[in-house]
Amino acid sequence: MARRSGCLALLLVPLLLLAARVMVPVWINDQRLARMVDRIREYPLPPGTGFGYFDPQVEVSGDSGDCLYTIRFELFTERRVQEVLDHYRQARIEDPDGDLGDYEVAAFTLFDEPGASVDGTSGTSSVIIHLDGMYDDDGWADRRCD
């Protein structure tokens, strides 16, 4: 019985090493992106603004080895959408590569008139901030970037 367990363990070691080789780059890049999300959350919000109900969402994709990321987060604000967008476009938040402000920012709202509620009165509205950028994979071969 002990001999079978030893043989099974020897067979599993290469598979575990292969799985680690594939997953370690993903874990490292996820940590880099999580630190960027932390910096976004620590960045001062525009006056009359607060974070929305859901946590920031991060998506990673790629093209020919370029790692592309998208970070989305919801804000509730009394400000016009353009003011909130300008606030984040002027932000100097460090990206996963350590560059400041090396990403594009867009804002989305579900309302017809930017910064206004459905009935046209002033009030708090929901705005989705959408950051798009690219980071270097540092040669770790994150499979999401292929």
C-alpha positions, 0 to 999 in steps of 0.5 A: 500500500505504501509503495502504491502511494509513493508511486502515485505521489511521484506521478502527481509531482510533475502535474502539480509542477505544471499546474503551478507553472501555469497558475503562478503568472495568473496569481502574480498579475492578479495581485498587481491588479488588486494593488491597483484597485486598492489605489483606486479605492484610496484615491479621493472621491469627488465631493458628493460621491461614494462607492456603489454597491458592488466591488470593483471588477477586473477583467484580463484579456490579451492579444499576441502577448499583450496583457489588457485589463479593464477595471470597472467600479460603480459610484453614486454621485450628485455631480455631473457625469462629466465632472466625475469623468474629468476627476478620474482622467486627471488622476495619477493612479499607479498602474500595474507596471508602476506608470502613473495614469497610463490607462484610458477612462470612460464613464457610463450611466443608465440615465438619458441626461448626464448627471440627472435622475430619471425624472430630471430632478437633481439627485444622486445617480449611478455612474460606472467608471471604466479604466482600460490599460495594458501591462507587461507580463514580465515574461511569466507567460500569463495564458490570459494574455495570448 
